């Protein structure tokens, strides 16, 4: 996968954008903006953004990040 490529996510039920590529790991988000693999602290913004991380083509993380801080608010 390449940066900014759109990829369908069955888990999300829609397309995600590749926002980070490193070795065999790929980060994707529903709004096309990179996110931070750290927990959000404090009040949350009104919106959350769906994200996934893939390694060797398999999903290893999925969840939601705060739209403002870009940090994780829920993971699965």
LUMPA-838047 format. One record per atom (N, C-alpha, C, CB): residue number from 1; residue in three letters; chain; atom name; x, y, z. Coordinates in steps of 0.02 Angstrom, whole numbers, plus 50000, padded with zeros to 5 digits. Glycine has a CB too. Example, Ala and Ser with C-alpha at 12.3 -4.5 7.8 and 13.67 -1.06 7.14 Angstrom:
# residues 2
[1; ala; A; N; [50660; 49716; 50390]] [1; ala; A; CA; [50615; 49775; 50390]] [1; ala; A; C; [50660; 49835; 50390]] [1; ala; A; CB; [50565; 49776; 50452]] [2; ser; A; N; [50642; 49888; 50354]] [2; ser; A; CA; [50684; 49947; 50357]] [2; ser; A; C; [50645; 50002; 50394]] [2; ser; A; CB; [50704; 49970; 50286]] 
//
This chain:
# residues 76
[1; unk; A; N; [50042; 49941; 50000]] [1; unk; A; CA; [50000; 50000; 50000]] [1; unk; A; C; [50044; 50062; 50000]] [1; unk; A; CB; [49952; 50000; 50061]] [2; unk; A; N; [50017; 50115; 49972]] [2; unk; A; CA; [50055; 50177; 49968]] [2; unk; A; C; [50017; 50233; 50005]] [2; unk; A; CB; [50067; 50197; 49895]] [3; unk; A; N; [50055; 50282; 50025]] [3; unk; A; CA; [50027; 50339; 50061]] [3; unk; A; C; [49970; 50371; 50021]] [3; unk; A; CB; [50081; 50392; 50075]] [4; unk; A; N; [49916; 50387; 50054]] [4; unk; A; CA; [49855; 50418; 50026]] [4; unk; A; C; [49812; 50371; 49985]] [4; unk; A; CB; [49875; 50477; 49984]] [5; unk; A; N; [49832; 50308; 49979]] [5; unk; A; CA; [49790; 50259; 49944]] [5; unk; A; C; [49727; 50247; 49985]] [5; unk; A; CB; [49829; 50192; 49933]] [6; unk; A; N; [49671; 50236; 49952]] [6; unk; A; CA; [49607; 50221; 49986]] [6; unk; A; C; [49598; 50146; 49986]] [6; unk; A; CB; [49546; 50257; 49950]] [7; unk; A; N; [49580; 50118; 50044]] [7; unk; A; CA; [49573; 50046; 50054]] [7; unk; A; C; [49507; 50032; 50087]] [7; unk; A; CB; [49633; 50018; 50096]] [8; unk; A; N; [49469; 49984; 50060]] [8; unk; A; CA; [49405; 49966; 50091]] [8; unk; A; C; [49418; 49926; 50155]] [8; unk; A; CB; [49362; 49925; 50041]] [9; unk; A; N; [49383; 49943; 50208]] [9; unk; A; CA; [49387; 49908; 50272]] [9; unk; A; C; [49320; 49874; 50286]] [9; unk; A; CB; [49407; 49955; 50330]] [10; unk; A; N; [49317; 49807; 50285]] [10; unk; A; CA; [49255; 49774; 50301]] [10; unk; A; C; [49232; 49788; 50373]] [10; unk; A; CB; [49262; 49699; 50291]] [11; unk; A; N; [49279; 49797; 50418]] [11; unk; A; CA; [49264; 49810; 50488]] [11; unk; A; C; [49229; 49878; 50495]] [11; unk; A; CB; [49328; 49809; 50530]] [12; unk; A; N; [49252; 49928; 50458]] [12; unk; A; CA; [49224; 49995; 50460]] [12; unk; A; C; [49163; 50001; 50414]] [12; unk; A; CB; [49277; 50047; 50440]] [13; unk; A; N; [49164; 49962; 50361]] [13; unk; A; CA; [49110; 49964; 50312]] [13; unk; A; C; [49118; 50021; 50262]] [13; unk; A; CB; [49045; 49972; 50348]] [14; unk; A; N; [49179; 50043; 50252]] [14; unk; A; CA; [49193; 50097; 50205]] [14; unk; A; C; [49267; 50102; 50191]] [14; unk; A; CB; [49167; 50164; 50233]] [15; unk; A; N; [49285; 50153; 50154]] [15; unk; A; CA; [49355; 50163; 50134]] [15; unk; A; C; [49393; 50201; 50188]] [15; unk; A; CB; [49359; 50200; 50068]] [16; unk; A; N; [49455; 50181; 50198]] [16; unk; A; CA; [49502; 50216; 50242]] [16; unk; A; C; [49561; 50240; 50199]] [16; unk; A; CB; [49527; 50169; 50300]] [17; unk; A; N; [49595; 50291; 50223]] [17; unk; A; CA; [49652; 50318; 50187]] [17; unk; A; C; [49717; 50297; 50222]] [17; unk; A; CB; [49647; 50396; 50182]] [18; unk; A; N; [49766; 50276; 50183]] [18; unk; A; CA; [49832; 50259; 50211]] [18; unk; A; C; [49866; 50324; 50231]] [18; unk; A; CB; [49876; 50220; 50159]] [19; unk; A; N; [49881; 50330; 50296]] [19; unk; A; CA; [49911; 50392; 50322]] [19; unk; A; C; [49982; 50381; 50349]] [19; unk; A; CB; [49868; 50420; 50377]] [20; unk; A; N; [50005; 50318; 50348]] [20; unk; A; CA; [50073; 50303; 50371]] [20; unk; A; C; [50094; 50235; 50346]] [20; unk; A; CB; [50078; 50305; 50447]] [21; unk; A; N; [50156; 50231; 50321]] [21; unk; A; CA; [50184; 50167; 50298]] [21; unk; A; C; [50254; 50161; 50326]] [21; unk; A; CB; [50185; 50164; 50219]] [22; unk; A; N; [50267; 50105; 50360]] [22; unk; A; CA; [50333; 50092; 50388]] [22; unk; A; C; [50345; 50017; 50388]] [22; unk; A; CB; [50340; 50121; 50460]] [23; unk; A; N; [50396; 49995; 50351]] [23; unk; A; CA; [50412; 49924; 50342]] [23; unk; A; C; [50349; 49887; 50319]] [23; unk; A; CB; [50439; 49893; 50409]] [24; unk; A; N; [50325; 49839; 50357]] [24; unk; A; CA; [50264; 49802; 50336]] [24; unk; A; C; [50203; 49826; 50374]] [24; unk; A; CB; [50274; 49727; 50347]] [25; unk; A; N; [50207; 49884; 50407]] [25; unk; A; CA; [50152; 49910; 50446]] [25; unk; A; C; [50121; 49971; 50412]] [25; unk; A; CB; [50175; 49928; 50517]] [26; unk; A; N; [50054; 49974; 50413]] [26; unk; A; CA; [50018; 50028; 50380]] [26; unk; A; C; [49967; 50057; 50429]] [26; unk; A; CB; [49983; 50003; 50315]] [27; unk; A; N; [49962; 50123; 50434]] [27; unk; A; CA; [49912; 50157; 50475]] [27; unk; A; C; [49860; 50187; 50428]] [27; unk; A; CB; [49945; 50212; 50520]] [28; unk; A; N; [49797; 50178; 50446]] [28; unk; A; CA; [49741; 50204; 50405]] [28; unk; A; C; [49693; 50243; 50449]] [28; unk; A; CB; [49704; 50146; 50370]] [29; unk; A; N; [49659; 50292; 50419]] [29; unk; A; CA; [49607; 50329; 50456]] [29; unk; A; C; [49550; 50346; 50409]] [29; unk; A; CB; [49637; 50393; 50487]] [30; unk; A; N; [49491; 50356; 50439]] [30; unk; A; CA; [49432; 50371; 50400]] [30; unk; A; C; [49431; 50442; 50373]] [30; unk; A; CB; [49370; 50360; 50441]] [31; unk; A; N; [49470; 50487; 50404]] [31; unk; A; CA; [49471; 50557; 50381]] [31; unk; A; C; [49535; 50576; 50345]] [31; unk; A; CB; [49459; 50603; 50439]] [32; unk; A; N; [49581; 50528; 50336]] [32; unk; A; CA; [49642; 50541; 50298]] [32; unk; A; C; [49696; 50579; 50335]] [32; unk; A; CB; [49625; 50578; 50237]] [33; unk; A; N; [49690; 50583; 50402]] [33; unk; A; CA; [49739; 50619; 50442]] [33; unk; A; C; [49773; 50569; 50489]] [33; unk; A; CB; [49705; 50678; 50483]] [34; unk; A; N; [49840; 50575; 50497]] [34; unk; A; CA; [49878; 50529; 50539]] [34; unk; A; C; [49855; 50535; 50612]] [34; unk; A; CB; [49953; 50544; 50534]] [35; unk; A; N; [49864; 50481; 50650]] [35; unk; A; CA; [49844; 50479; 50719]] [35; unk; A; C; [49902; 50454; 50762]] [35; unk; A; CB; [49781; 50434; 50728]] [36; unk; A; N; [49895; 50465; 50828]] [36; unk; A; CA; [49949; 50450; 50875]] [36; unk; A; C; [49930; 50389; 50917]] [36; unk; A; CB; [49964; 50511; 50921]] [37; unk; A; N; [49974; 50340; 50921]] [37; unk; A; CA; [49962; 50279; 50959]] [37; unk; A; C; [49973; 50291; 51034]] [37; unk; A; CB; [50007; 50221; 50935]] [38; unk; A; N; [49931; 50331; 51063]] [38; unk; A; CA; [49935; 50348; 51134]] [38; unk; A; C; [49864; 50363; 51156]] [38; unk; A; CB; [49984; 50410; 51147]] [39; unk; A; N; [49850; 50356; 51220]] [39; unk; A; CA; [49783; 50367; 51246]] [39; unk; A; C; [49769; 50441; 51255]] [39; unk; A; CB; [49773; 50331; 51311]] [40; unk; A; N; [49709; 50461; 51237]] [40; unk; A; CA; [49685; 50529; 51246]] [40; unk; A; C; [49673; 50542; 51320]] [40; unk; A; CB; [49620; 50541; 51205]] [41; unk; A; N; [49688; 50602; 51342]] [41; unk; A; CA; [49674; 50623; 51411]] [41; unk; A; C; [49636; 50688; 51408]] [41; unk; A; CB; [49740; 50631; 51453]] [42; unk; A; N; [49589; 50696; 51453]] [42; unk; A; CA; [49550; 50758; 51455]] [42; unk; A; C; [49486; 50753; 51417]] [42; unk; A; CB; [49592; 50814; 51429]] [43; unk; A; N; [49451; 50809; 51411]] [43; unk; A; CA; [49387; 50811; 51376]] [43; unk; A; C; [49396; 50790; 51302]] [43; unk; A; CB; [49355; 50881; 51381]] [44; unk; A; N; [49346; 50757; 51275]] [44; unk; A; CA; [49348; 50735; 51205]] [44; unk; A; C; [49314; 50786; 51161]] [44; unk; A; CB; [49314; 50667; 51197]] [45; unk; A; N; [49336; 50789; 51098]] [45; unk; A; CA; [49304; 50830; 51048]] [45; unk; A; C; [49236; 50801; 51032]] [45; unk; A; CB; [49348; 50836; 50982]] [46; unk; A; N; [49196; 50837; 50995]] [46; unk; A; CA; [49129; 50813; 50978]] [46; unk; A; C; [49130; 50753; 50931]] [46; unk; A; CB; [49089; 50869; 50946]] [47; unk; A; N; [49185; 50744; 50895]] [47; unk; A; CA; [49189; 50690; 50846]] [47; unk; A; C; [49247; 50643; 50861]] [47; unk; A; CB; [49197; 50719; 50775]] [48; unk; A; N; [49237; 50580; 50841]] [48; unk; A; CA; [49291; 50531; 50843]] [48; unk; A; C; [49302; 50506; 50772]] [48; unk; A; CB; [49274; 50472; 50892]] [49; unk; A; N; [49362; 50481; 50759]] [49; unk; A; CA; [49382; 50459; 50693]] [49; unk; A; C; [49403; 50385; 50697]] [49; unk; A; CB; [49440; 50503; 50665]] [50; unk; A; N; [49378; 50344; 50651]] [50; unk; A; CA; [49395; 50273; 50650]] [50; unk; A; C; [49465; 50264; 50621]] [50; unk; A; CB; [49343; 50232; 50610]] [51; unk; A; N; [49505; 50219; 50652]] [51; unk; A; CA; [49573; 50206; 50629]] [51; unk; A; C; [49587; 50131; 50632]] [51; unk; A; CB; [49625; 50245; 50672]] [52; unk; A; N; [49636; 50110; 50592]] [52; unk; A; CA; [49661; 50041; 50593]] [52; unk; A; C; [49736; 50042; 50583]] [52; unk; A; CB; [49626; 49998; 50538]] [53; unk; A; N; [49768; 49989; 50607]] [53; unk; A; CA; [49839; 49977; 50592]] [53; unk; A; C; [49843; 49906; 50566]] [53; unk; A; CB; [49884; 49988; 50656]] [54; unk; A; N; [49878; 49898; 50509]] [54; unk; A; CA; [49887; 49833; 50478]] [54; unk; A; C; [49961; 49815; 50480]] [54; unk; A; CB; [49861; 49832; 50406]] [55; unk; A; N; [49975; 49750; 50488]] [55; unk; A; CA; [50043; 49725; 50484]] [55; unk; A; C; [50041; 49663; 50440]] [55; unk; A; CB; [50073; 49709; 50555]] [56; unk; A; N; [50083; 49662; 50389]] [56; unk; A; CA; [50084; 49607; 50341]] [56; unk; A; C; [50014; 49594; 50314]] [56; unk; A; CB; [50112; 49543; 50373]] [57; unk; A; N; [49975; 49647; 50303]] [57; unk; A; CA; [49908; 49642; 50275]] [57; unk; A; C; [49853; 49621; 50323]] [57; unk; A; CB; [49910; 49595; 50220]] [58; unk; A; N; [49870; 49609; 50386]] [58; unk; A; CA; [49820; 49589; 50436]] [58; unk; A; C; [49808; 49645; 50486]] [58; unk; A; CB; [49842; 49525; 50473]] [59; unk; A; N; [49744; 49655; 50505]] [59; unk; A; CA; [49728; 49707; 50553]] [59; unk; A; C; [49754; 49687; 50622]] [59; unk; A; CB; [49651; 49719; 50556]] [60; unk; A; N; [49796; 49730; 50651]] [60; unk; A; CA; [49822; 49716; 50718]] [60; unk; A; C; [49794; 49765; 50770]] [60; unk; A; CB; [49899; 49720; 50718]] [61; unk; A; N; [49760; 49817; 50746]] [61; unk; A; CA; [49730; 49866; 50791]] [61; unk; A; C; [49673; 49901; 50754]] [61; unk; A; CB; [49782; 49917; 50817]] [62; unk; A; N; [49619; 49915; 50790]] [62; unk; A; CA; [49567; 49959; 50764]] [62; unk; A; C; [49535; 49995; 50822]] [62; unk; A; CB; [49514; 49919; 50723]] [63; unk; A; N; [49509; 50054; 50809]] [63; unk; A; CA; [49477; 50092; 50862]] [63; unk; A; C; [49459; 50161; 50838]] [63; unk; A; CB; [49523; 50096; 50922]] [64; unk; A; N; [49449; 50205; 50887]] [64; unk; A; CA; [49428; 50274; 50874]] [64; unk; A; C; [49476; 50322; 50908]] [64; unk; A; CB; [49356; 50286; 50899]] [65; unk; A; N; [49492; 50377; 50874]] [65; unk; A; CA; [49535; 50428; 50903]] [65; unk; A; C; [49495; 50494; 50908]] [65; unk; A; CB; [49599; 50438; 50860]] [66; unk; A; N; [49514; 50534; 50956]] [66; unk; A; CA; [49485; 50600; 50964]] [66; unk; A; C; [49505; 50643; 50904]] [66; unk; A; CB; [49508; 50633; 51032]] [67; unk; A; N; [49457; 50675; 50873]] [67; unk; A; CA; [49471; 50714; 50812]] [67; unk; A; C; [49521; 50771; 50824]] [67; unk; A; CB; [49407; 50742; 50784]] [68; unk; A; N; [49520; 50801; 50883]] [68; unk; A; CA; [49564; 50857; 50897]] [68; unk; A; C; [49635; 50835; 50918]] [68; unk; A; CB; [49534; 50901; 50951]] [69; unk; A; N; [49640; 50790; 50966]] [69; unk; A; CA; [49706; 50770; 50991]] [69; unk; A; C; [49739; 50716; 50950]] [69; unk; A; CB; [49699; 50746; 51063]] [70; unk; A; N; [49699; 50680; 50909]] [70; unk; A; CA; [49722; 50624; 50867]] [70; unk; A; C; [49747; 50566; 50909]] [70; unk; A; CB; [49778; 50648; 50820]] [71; unk; A; N; [49725; 50561; 50972]] [71; unk; A; CA; [49744; 50507; 51017]] [71; unk; A; C; [49685; 50460; 51029]] [71; unk; A; CB; [49770; 50535; 51084]] [72; unk; A; N; [49698; 50399; 51048]] [72; unk; A; CA; [49650; 50345; 51054]] [72; unk; A; C; [49599; 50359; 51110]] [72; unk; A; CB; [49685; 50279; 51066]] [73; unk; A; N; [49535; 50350; 51094]] [73; unk; A; CA; [49482; 50354; 51145]] [73; unk; A; C; [49448; 50287; 51155]] [73; unk; A; CB; [49431; 50407; 51126]] [74; unk; A; N; [49452; 50243; 51104]] [74; unk; A; CA; [49422; 50176; 51110]] [74; unk; A; C; [49460; 50129; 51063]] [74; unk; A; CB; [49346; 50177; 51093]] [75; unk; A; N; [49475; 50069; 51087]] [75; unk; A; CA; [49509; 50020; 51045]] [75; unk; A; C; [49473; 49953; 51050]] [75; unk; A; CB; [49584; 50012; 51064]] [76; unk; A; N; [49483; 49912; 50999]] [76; unk; A; CA; [49451; 49847; 50998]] [76; unk; A; C; [49499; 49793; 50977]] [76; unk; A; CB; [49392; 49848; 50953]] 
//
